[in-house]
């Protein structure tokens, strides 16, 4: 039975989320630049907001597939993160996130990062659940929708490549994650 047929189709606009952060010294490295891991944390949060709005159930991050750090972010910068669902599959969704820095004095914006994340919808016991289909309305949304399908295909091919490599590695099941042999 196709449970997704029973779910409403939602627009991209219904998933849009935005988050703003003031970058403080505790968020930065010794050069006063925002830590990459901290930026990834912000990206994960705003991405989860979009996925949650679309699925209307619990979501978990499955992957941060791609991230581009375009320009540094400094102490005192106002960081603006915007996200929306690019495509919904059966139980997973690809979310796109764009990040800008706002110069509040000049009223200028600078694009500083972009990322794609995959989220999976789960119930309260952590079991996968179907998500509503996504309806792209604008030409830009339609392009993101098509691009997400291509990225998913690439992710699946890479996962299969890794599975095959692991199955051909005779030590794959004899080594612990810390590099020592299993007993």
C-alpha positions as MATLAB code, in Angstrom:
seq = 'XXXXXXXXXXXXXXXXXXXXXXXXXXXXXXXXXXXXXXXXXXXXXXXXXXXXXXXXXXXXXXXXXXXXXXXXXXXXXXXXXXXXXXXXXXXXXXXXXXXXXXXXXXXXXXXXXXXXXXXXXXXXXXXXXXXXXXXXXXXXXXXXXXXXXXXXXXXXXXXXXXXXXXXXXXXXXXXXXXXXXXX';
ca = [
       0.000    0.000    0.000;
       1.331    3.462   -0.897;
       1.032    5.511    2.301;
       2.385    8.643    0.574;
      -0.778    8.727   -1.584;
      -2.747    9.438    1.605;
      -0.527   12.374    2.564;
      -1.171   15.902    1.274;
       1.139   17.351   -1.357;
       2.955   20.394    0.003;
       4.578   23.355   -1.710;
       8.206   24.375   -1.290;
       7.000   27.619    0.313;
       5.443   25.661    3.178;
       8.880   24.365    4.178;
      10.851   27.614    3.954;
      12.735   28.465    7.119;
      15.058   31.252    8.148;
      17.409   31.674   11.074;
      19.585   34.606   12.084;
      22.647   34.425   14.331;
      24.962   37.134   15.650;
      28.500   35.759   15.526;
      30.194   36.087   18.910;
      33.805   35.379   19.964;
      32.826   31.966   21.336;
      31.758   30.925   17.800;
      35.132   31.699   16.221;
      38.686   30.455   15.818;
      41.865   32.319   16.824;
      41.615   34.493   13.686;
      38.136   35.687   14.647;
      36.488   33.651   11.848;
      33.386   31.532   12.411;
      34.339   27.893   13.035;
      33.340   25.613   10.146;
      31.783   23.124   12.556;
      29.698   25.861   14.159;
      28.470   26.950   10.723;
      27.627   23.327    9.938;
      25.644   23.182   13.195;
      23.629   26.267   12.181;
      23.068   24.767    8.707;
      21.861   21.499   10.250;
      19.402   23.366   12.499;
      17.828   25.488    9.758;
      17.758   22.486    7.425;
      15.946   20.433   10.051;
      13.385   23.221   10.447;
      12.487   22.999    6.735;
      12.334   19.188    6.816;
      10.200   19.265    9.968;
       7.795   21.761    8.409;
       7.399   19.564    5.344;
       7.148   16.168    7.071;
       5.323   17.387   10.184;
       6.943   14.619   12.177;
      10.343   13.977   13.749;
      13.276   14.208   11.360;
      16.880   13.072   11.655;
      19.883   14.175    9.638;
      21.035   11.401    7.315;
      23.791   13.322    5.554;
      25.299   16.665    4.788;
      26.007   15.801    1.203;
      27.759   18.903    0.034;
      28.895   22.156    1.575;
      30.735   25.107    0.087;
      32.480   27.590    2.366;
      32.616   30.595    0.022;
      33.831   33.384    2.291;
      34.825   33.799    5.946;
      32.389   35.009    8.576;
      33.743   37.279   11.320;
      32.951   38.204   14.917;
      30.070   40.681   14.925;
      28.659   39.553   11.558;
      24.943   38.928   11.283;
      24.516   35.478    9.743;
      21.300   34.714    7.836;
      20.502   31.102    6.930;
      17.605   30.166    4.632;
      16.390   26.658    3.856;
      13.674   24.827    1.958;
      12.927   21.293    0.858;
      14.208   20.695   -2.680;
      12.565   17.302   -3.131;
      10.699   14.717   -1.080;
      11.234   11.037   -1.780;
       9.540    8.202    0.144;
      10.794    8.771    3.703;
      13.622   11.211    3.002;
      13.925   14.809    1.848;
      16.734   16.837    0.357;
      16.991   20.311    1.870;
      18.993   23.161    0.397;
      20.517   25.802    2.670;
      22.008   29.142    1.653;
      23.914   31.333    4.080;
      24.539   35.077    3.886;
      26.251   37.685    6.006;
      24.428   40.967    6.352;
      26.363   44.202    6.678;
      23.704   46.034    8.668;
      25.372   49.439    8.281;
      25.651   49.313    4.479;
      22.543   47.166    3.999;
      24.550   44.739    1.861;
      24.427   40.937    1.769;
      27.275   38.543    0.949;
      26.715   34.868    0.111;
      29.107   32.874    2.342;
      28.012   29.220    2.195;
      25.643   26.692    0.617;
      24.832   23.104    1.529;
      22.606   20.141    0.704;
      21.357   17.867    3.466;
      19.237   14.731    3.554;
      16.749   14.269    6.368;
      14.692   11.171    7.138;
      11.235   11.337    8.702;
      10.800    9.050   11.710;
       8.141    8.269   14.279;
       8.657    8.541   18.044;
      10.342    5.098   18.058;
      12.793    6.121   15.338;
      11.144    4.084   12.552;
      11.040    5.626    9.076;
       7.694    7.095    8.032;
       6.496    8.377    4.640;
       6.656   12.078    3.827;
       4.258   14.141    1.717;
       5.112   14.711   -1.910;
       6.543   18.103   -2.845;
       5.061   20.370   -5.474;
       7.571   22.825   -6.987;
       5.816   25.925   -8.333;
       8.430   28.337   -9.688;
      11.027   27.657  -12.382;
      13.777   27.881   -9.744;
      11.967   25.374   -7.497;
      11.512   23.023  -10.461;
      15.246   23.225  -11.208;
      16.119   22.460   -7.566;
      13.646   19.547   -7.697;
      15.309   18.016  -10.770;
      18.834   18.662   -9.445;
      17.936   16.885   -6.187;
      17.019   13.723   -8.111;
      20.426   13.750   -9.833;
      22.251   14.262   -6.533;
      20.269   11.389   -4.973;
      21.256    9.099   -7.825;
      24.923   10.030   -7.308;
      24.640    9.416   -3.538;
      23.105    5.992   -4.162;
      25.841    5.053   -6.656;
      28.533    6.096   -4.165;
      26.864    4.088   -1.390;
      26.752    1.021   -3.636;
      30.413    1.525   -4.564;
      31.323    1.624   -0.869;
      29.277   -1.517   -0.153;
      31.024   -3.394   -2.949;
      34.441   -2.227   -1.795;
      33.670   -3.350    1.751;
      32.440   -6.763    0.578;
      35.705   -7.256   -1.355;
      37.876   -6.257    1.615;
      38.776   -9.416    3.582;
      39.641   -7.342    6.670;
      36.392   -5.344    6.643;
      34.745   -7.473    9.326;
      37.910   -8.243   11.268;
      38.910   -4.660   12.098;
      37.426   -2.451   14.790;
      36.783    1.239   14.035;
      39.894    2.155   16.059;
      42.076    0.124   13.647;
      42.728   -2.849   15.940;
      41.796   -6.381   14.934;
      38.599   -7.874   16.352;
      39.067  -10.878   18.636;
];
